[in-house]
Amino acid sequence: MAYKVSSELEKLLGRLIGAEKEKIYSQIGEQLPHTFRFNTLKGGIESLTELLREQGFLFEKMQGLQNIFRIQHQPYPIGRSLSHFLGHIYVQDLASMIPPLVLNPQPNDWVLDMSAAPGSKTTQLAELMQNQGVILANDVVMKRIRSLTRNLTRMGIINTAVFRWKGERFGNQYFEKFDKVLLDPACTGLGILHKSPEVLSWWTPKHCERMAALQKRLIESAVKALRPGGELCYSTCTLTPQENEEVIDFALKKFPVELEKVNIPVLKTRSGLTKFNGKPYNPELNRAARFYPFDNDSEGFFIAKLIKSDKIRRLSQKKKGEQHDISLLTSRRSPVKKYLDYLSVQFDIPLSVFSEYVYLFRRNIVLSSKEMINFPFLSRPIHAGLTVARPTNRGAKLTTEGTHFFYNSCGKNTIELHEVKSLDKFVNRDQMNIEVGGVGQKLVKYKGIMIGYGLVDSGLLKSQFPKAEWPFIIEIINGDPTRSD
């Protein structure tokens, strides 16, 4: 299919990259190589690698990049793989994984992800923080928020609360509260033409100007929400200087912030522009980085890292919101105590493990990072923490997410599967002929990796693995995907 490039866009790209614009045009509608990262919150990379390879996927580590892999062969779409369903991997564009690495959050940080959905960067931030500290993940579109919460659950994230605020609110309501801020705002998307060629049908200079005005309001809010000494990573998947260098130039003029050099030596990047179309920008902008899609077979991105060097005077007289009590409980508080005590006996989980977290009790037991207990919630979160157990008449039952979270701590009532055929039957909820003693819930592992749980039915294991929209293909025979019946 032919795609028409407007004269305005043709002129813009010509001024930006000259004849190399033809390389962008040649990628329109093309599939770039898939990249992904392993979720180390759910196991070691070595064991997760083995399971993904058993499903027939071939991939290579990208040298010099932390936990980033490029797919070489897919026997079927990787989004339908068991590894994806279990949250062992997150498929994400190479360039999109760089902003969290640049921000480099630490355990115990308070982090604001101002435009978080669908959660690619949020879940990566949580993994880098080892599921500790607090991430406030925000978005304004409910459909996108639902995708965000699904990904947080799939990846086993406990340190993240989800808000639905306009990003402009944070600077006033959370004035100088956050250690790190990631701002990846809505943009005109010129870096993703390969997968979103429809951008060409609505891109105009006027639309670009409107987006840039919003981005400036958001970065102003982001800087105000950042504590002195804190760090802000600004990124977009577009190429226009108005939405990139001009936004950072605006922040440099208005606030006590400094640019730190973005340096990714194993990838080809271009320095940020210090002038464009006769308009000069702050000379420090050569410390920012431009990723053109044809340089690394990735999305096009702009990334800048700002350090807040001093306090700023609070000018807004708007009323600050009151703190919202979300009733977080320690493990020894009622009503969660009796359920955790039951799970401790049932699965031989030390009580000391439960004491490392805090809990919400709203019909189910939701576990969160302990740092959330001191976080000032100025609104009731749409989502917070991870549902790990459900009360029953006899005690409590771990959810599939709960089995994944506590898999290293369970000392009994676990079953190890050793054969691919058994794994295939379990995840596809087929009848199994595995005899088990006792009653109730049994946690099921495959070669040391937690898969889910089953129940004892007439002395046999009955799978309770969550139903998917398609059957899982586990075994690859002669290079072809097949069920291992």
C-alpha positions in Angstrom: 0.0 0.0 0.0 1.3 3.5 -0.9 1.4 6.1 1.8 1.2 9.8 0.9 3.6 12.1 2.7 2.4 15.7 3.0 4.6 18.6 1.7 4.9 20.0 5.2 6.2 16.7 6.6 8.5 16.2 3.6 10.0 19.6 4.2 10.4 19.0 8.0 12.2 15.6 7.5 14.4 17.1 4.8 15.6 19.8 7.1 16.1 17.3 9.9 17.9 14.4 8.1 18.2 15.3 4.5 18.3 12.4 2.0 18.1 9.9 4.9 14.4 10.6 5.0 14.0 8.0 2.3 15.1 5.4 4.8 12.2 6.3 7.0 9.8 6.1 4.1 11.1 2.7 3.2 10.2 1.4 6.7 6.6 2.5 6.5 4.3 -0.5 7.0 7.3 -2.8 7.6 7.7 -5.1 10.6 10.9 -4.3 12.5 12.7 -7.0 14.6 10.9 -7.8 17.9 12.8 -7.2 21.1 11.8 -8.2 24.6 13.1 -8.4 28.2 12.8 -11.1 30.8 10.9 -10.4 34.0 13.5 -11.2 36.7 10.8 -10.7 39.4 9.5 -14.1 38.3 12.8 -16.1 38.0 16.3 -16.1 36.9 17.0 -15.3 33.2 18.6 -18.7 32.7 15.6 -20.7 33.7 13.1 -18.3 31.9 15.3 -18.6 28.8 15.1 -22.4 28.8 11.3 -22.4 29.0 11.0 -19.9 26.1 13.4 -21.9 24.0 11.4 -25.1 24.7 8.5 -23.3 23.0 10.6 -23.0 19.8 11.6 -19.3 20.0 15.1 -18.3 19.0 16.7 -15.1 20.3 20.0 -13.4 21.1 21.1 -11.1 23.8 21.9 -7.6 22.6 25.4 -7.0 23.9 26.0 -4.1 26.2 22.3 -3.7 27.0 20.9 -4.8 30.3 18.3 -7.6 29.8 17.4 -6.8 26.2 17.0 -9.6 23.7 16.2 -9.6 20.0 14.0 -12.4 18.5 15.5 -14.3 15.6 12.7 -16.8 15.0 9.0 -17.1 16.1 7.2 -20.4 15.4 4.0 -18.4 16.2 3.4 -14.9 17.5 5.3 -14.5 20.8 2.3 -12.7 22.3 0.5 -16.0 22.3 3.3 -17.9 24.1 3.0 -19.3 27.5 6.0 -17.2 28.6 4.2 -14.0 27.7 1.0 -15.2 29.4 2.9 -16.0 32.6 4.6 -12.5 32.6 8.0 -14.0 32.1 8.7 -11.6 29.2 7.6 -8.2 28.1 7.7 -7.6 24.3 8.8 -4.0 23.9 10.6 -1.9 21.2 14.4 -1.5 21.8 14.3 2.3 21.9 11.3 2.2 24.3 13.4 0.3 26.8 16.1 3.0 27.0 14.3 5.7 29.0 13.9 3.6 32.2 17.5 2.6 31.9 18.5 6.2 31.6 16.4 7.2 34.6 17.8 4.2 36.6 15.4 4.3 39.6 16.6 2.6 42.8 14.8 0.5 45.4 12.9 2.8 47.9 12.6 5.7 45.4 9.3 7.5 44.9 8.8 7.5 41.1 6.2 9.3 39.0 5.4 7.8 35.6 3.2 10.6 34.4 1.9 9.1 31.1 2.2 5.4 32.0 -0.2 3.3 29.9 0.0 0.6 28.6 2.8 0.0 31.2 5.8 -1.0 29.1 8.1 1.5 30.9 6.2 1.2 34.2 6.8 -2.5 34.6 10.5 -2.0 33.6 10.9 0.7 36.2 9.4 -1.7 38.8 11.7 -4.5 37.9 14.7 -2.1 38.1 13.5 -1.1 41.6 13.2 -4.8 42.6 9.5 -4.2 43.3 10.3 -1.9 46.1 9.7 1.8 46.7 6.6 3.4 45.1 5.6 4.1 41.5 2.7 6.4 40.9 1.6 5.4 37.4 -0.8 7.9 35.8 -2.8 8.1 32.6 -6.0 9.9 31.5 -7.6 7.4 29.1 -9.6 4.6 30.9 -9.1 2.1 28.0 -5.3 2.6 28.3 -5.5 2.3 32.1 -7.1 -1.1 31.8 -4.2 -2.2 29.6 -1.8 -0.8 32.2 -3.4 -2.6 35.1 -3.5 -5.9 33.2 0.2 -5.6 32.5 1.0 -4.7 36.1 -0.8 -7.9 37.2 0.7 -10.1 34.5 4.2 -9.0 35.5 3.6 -9.4 39.3 4.1 -5.7 40.2 3.4 -4.8 43.8 5.0 -1.3 44.2 2.7 0.6 41.8 -0.5 2.6 42.3 -2.5 3.8 39.3 -4.1 7.3 39.1 -6.3 8.9 36.5 -5.3 12.6 36.7 -4.5 15.2 34.2 -0.7 15.4 34.3 -0.8 19.1 35.0 -2.1 18.5 38.5 1.0 16.8 39.9 3.2 19.8 40.1 0.8 21.5 42.6 -0.6 18.5 44.4 2.7 16.6 44.8 5.1 19.6 44.9 8.7 18.4 45.2 7.8 14.9 46.4 9.3 12.5 43.8 12.9 11.2 43.6 12.5 10.3 39.9 10.0 11.3 37.2 9.5 9.7 33.8 7.6 11.8 31.3 6.8 10.1 28.0 3.9 12.2 26.8 1.5 11.8 23.9 3.2 13.0 20.8 2.8 13.1 17.0 4.4 9.7 16.6 6.8 10.3 13.7 9.1 7.7 15.1 6.6 4.9 14.7 5.5 5.3 11.1 6.7 1.7 10.4 3.8 0.4 12.6 1.4 3.4 12.6 1.4 4.7 9.0 -2.0 6.3 9.8 -0.1 9.1 11.4 0.6 10.4 7.9 -3.1 11.0 7.4 -3.5 13.4 10.4 0.0 14.9 10.9 0.1 18.7 10.4 2.3 21.5 11.8 -0.8 22.8 13.7 -1.3 19.5 15.4 2.4 19.4 16.3 2.2 22.9 17.8 -0.8 21.8 20.0 1.1 18.7 21.2 4.1 20.8 22.0 2.0 23.2 24.1 0.6 20.2 26.1 4.1 18.8 26.5 5.4 22.0 28.0 2.6 22.1 30.5 3.4 18.5 31.5 7.2 19.1 31.8 6.5 22.1 34.0 4.3 20.0 36.2 6.9 17.2 36.2 9.8 19.5 37.3 7.6 21.0 40.1 6.8 17.5 41.3 10.5 16.6 41.4 12.4 17.1 44.6 15.7 19.0 44.5 18.5 16.7 43.4 15.9 14.5 41.7 16.1 13.3 38.1 13.6 13.5 35.2 13.7 11.6 32.0 11.8 13.1 29.1 11.1 10.9 26.0 8.9 10.9 23.0 8.5 8.6 20.0 8.5 11.5 17.6 11.1 13.4 15.6 9.9 17.0 15.6 12.2 19.6 17.3 9.1 21.4 18.6 8.1 18.4 20.7 11.6 17.5 21.8 14.4 20.1 21.9 12.0 23.1 22.3 10.3 21.4 25.2 13.6 20.8 27.0 14.8 24.3 26.1 11.7 25.7 27.7 12.4 23.8 30.9 16.0 24.9 31.0 15.0 28.6 30.7 12.2 28.4 33.3 13.6 26.1 36.1 16.9 25.2 37.9 17.5 22.1 35.9 20.6 20.8 34.1 21.0 18.3 31.3 22.9 15.1 31.9 24.4 13.4 28.8 22.5 10.5 27.5 25.1 7.9 26.6 24.2 4.5 25.1 27.5 3.6 23.4 26.3 0.3 22.0 23.5 2.0 20.0 23.8 4.6 17.2 22.4 7.9 18.4 22.5 11.5 17.2 23.1 14.4 19.5 20.1 16.6 20.4 19.8 19.7 18.2 21.2 23.0 19.4 19.4 24.9 16.6 16.8 24.2 13.9 15.4 26.2 11.1 17.2 29.3 12.2 16.1 28.9 15.8 18.8 28.5 18.5 18.4 26.2 21.5 20.4 25.9 24.7 23.9 24.5 23.8 23.4 21.8 26.5 20.9 20.1 24.3 23.7 18.3 22.5 23.6 16.1 25.6 20.2 14.7 24.7 19.9 11.8 22.2 18.0 11.2 19.0 17.3 7.6 17.9 16.4 7.5 14.3 14.4 4.3 13.3 16.8 3.2 10.6 19.9 3.5 12.8 19.1 0.6 15.1 16.0 -1.1 13.5 13.9 0.4 16.3 11.3 3.1 16.9 12.5 6.7 16.5 12.9 8.3 19.9 14.1 11.4 21.6 15.5 11.1 25.2 16.7 13.8 27.6 17.7 13.5 31.2 17.3 16.5 33.6 18.7 17.0 37.1 16.9 19.4 39.4 19.7 21.5 41.0 17.7 23.6 43.5 14.3 24.2 45.1 11.8 26.3 43.3 9.4 28.8 44.8 5.8 27.6 45.0 3.7 30.2 43.2 0.4 28.3 42.9 -2.2 29.2 45.5 -4.5 26.3 44.4 -5.8 24.2 47.3 -3.7 21.1 48.0 -5.7 17.9 48.1 -6.2 16.1 51.4 -4.4 12.8 52.1 -6.6 9.8 51.3 -6.4 6.8 53.7 -6.3 3.6 51.7 -6.2 1.5 54.9 -2.9 -0.4 54.4 -2.4 -3.1 57.0 0.7 -4.9 58.3 0.7 -8.7 58.2 -0.2 -9.0 61.9 -3.3 -6.8 61.7 -6.9 -8.1 61.4 -8.5 -9.1 59.1 -5.5 -10.2 57.0 -3.6 -11.9 59.9 -5.8 -15.0 60.1 -5.6 -15.6 56.3 -1.9 -15.2 56.2 -1.5 -17.5 59.2 -3.6 -20.1 57.3 -1.4 -19.8 54.2 1.7 -20.0 56.3 0.6 -23.4 57.7 -0.8 -24.6 54.4 2.3 -23.9 52.3 5.0 -23.7 55.0 5.6 -20.0 54.2 7.5 -18.3 57.0 5.5 -15.5 58.7 8.6 -13.3 58.3 8.0 -13.4 54.5 4.6 -11.9 54.9 5.9 -9.2 57.3 8.0 -7.7 54.5 4.9 -6.2 52.8 1.7 -4.3 53.6 -1.9 -5.3 52.6 -5.2 -4.1 51.5 -8.3 -6.1 52.3 -11.2 -5.5 50.0 -12.9 -8.9 49.6 -9.5 -10.2 48.5 -6.0 -9.8 49.9 -3.9 -7.3 48.0 -0.2 -7.1 48.7 1.9 -4.0 48.2 5.5 -2.8 48.9 6.0 -1.7 52.4 7.1 1.8 51.3 3.5 2.5 50.2 2.4 2.9 53.9 4.3 6.2 54.1 3.2 7.5 50.6 0.8 10.4 50.7 -2.1 9.3 48.5 -4.1 12.4 47.5 -6.7 10.3 45.6 -8.0 6.8 45.8 -5.9 4.7 43.4 -7.7 2.9 40.6 -5.3 0.0 41.2 -2.6 -0.6 43.7 -0.5 -3.7 44.5 -1.2 -7.3 43.6 -4.1 -9.6 44.5 -2.4 -12.6 46.0 -5.1 -14.5 47.9 -8.9 -14.9 48.2 -10.6 -15.8 51.5 -12.5 -19.1 51.6 -14.8 -20.8 54.2 -11.8 -22.8 55.5 -9.1 -20.1 55.3 -7.6 -18.7 52.1 -6.6 -19.7 48.6 -3.6 -18.3 46.7 -4.3 -16.7 43.3 -2.2 -17.6 40.3 -0.4 -14.3 40.9 0.1 -15.2 44.5 1.7 -18.5 43.6 4.1 -16.7 41.4 4.9 -14.2 44.0 5.6 -16.6 46.9 7.0 -19.5 44.8 10.5 -19.3 46.4 9.0 -19.3 50.0 6.6 -22.3 49.8 8.0 -25.4 51.6 5.1 -27.9 51.0 2.1 -28.7 48.9 4.1 -28.1 45.7 4.3 -30.4 42.7 7.1 -30.5 40.2 6.4 -31.3 36.6 9.4 -32.7 34.6 7.9 -33.5 31.2 6.7 -31.2 28.4 3.6 -33.3 28.0 2.6 -32.8 31.6 3.1 -29.0 31.3 1.1 -29.0 28.1 -1.8 -30.7 29.8 -1.7 -28.5 32.9 -1.7 -25.1 31.1 -4.4 -26.3 28.6 -6.5 -27.6 31.5 -6.6 -31.2 30.0 -7.2 -34.2 32.2 -4.0 -35.3 34.0 -3.1 -38.6 35.5 -0.9 -37.3 38.3 -1.7 -38.9 41.6 -1.4 -36.6 44.6 -2.1 -37.0 48.3 -4.0 -34.7 50.7 -6.7 -32.2 49.8 -6.9 -28.6 48.7 -4.6 -26.4 46.7 -1.3 -27.7 45.2 1.2 -25.3 43.7 2.7 -26.5 40.4 6.2 -25.9 39.1 7.9 -26.9 35.9 11.7 -27.4 36.2 11.8 -25.0 39.1 9.6 -22.3 37.5 6.2 -21.6 39.2 3.4 -22.1 36.7 0.2 -22.0 38.8 -2.0 -24.1 41.0 -4.2 -27.2 40.9 -6.7 -28.9 43.2 -6.9 -32.4 44.4 -9.9 -34.2 42.8 -10.4 -37.9 43.7 -6.7 -38.3 44.3 -5.6 -36.7 41.0 -4.3 -33.3 40.2 -6.9 -31.0 38.4 -5.5 -28.0 36.7 -6.8 -24.5 37.7 -4.6 -22.7 35.3 -6.4 -19.5 34.0 -8.2 -20.0 30.8 -6.7 -18.2 27.8 -8.3 -17.2 24.5 -6.2 -19.8 22.6 -4.6 -23.2 23.4 -0.9 -22.9 24.4 1.6 -24.5 22.1 4.3 -26.0 24.3 6.3 -28.5 22.2 8.0 -27.8 18.9 8.6 -30.9 16.7 10.8 -30.6 13.6 10.5 -26.8 13.7 6.6 -26.9 13.6 4.4 -25.9 16.5 2.2 -28.7 17.7 0.3 -29.8 20.8 2.1 -32.7 22.5 -0.8 -35.1 22.7 
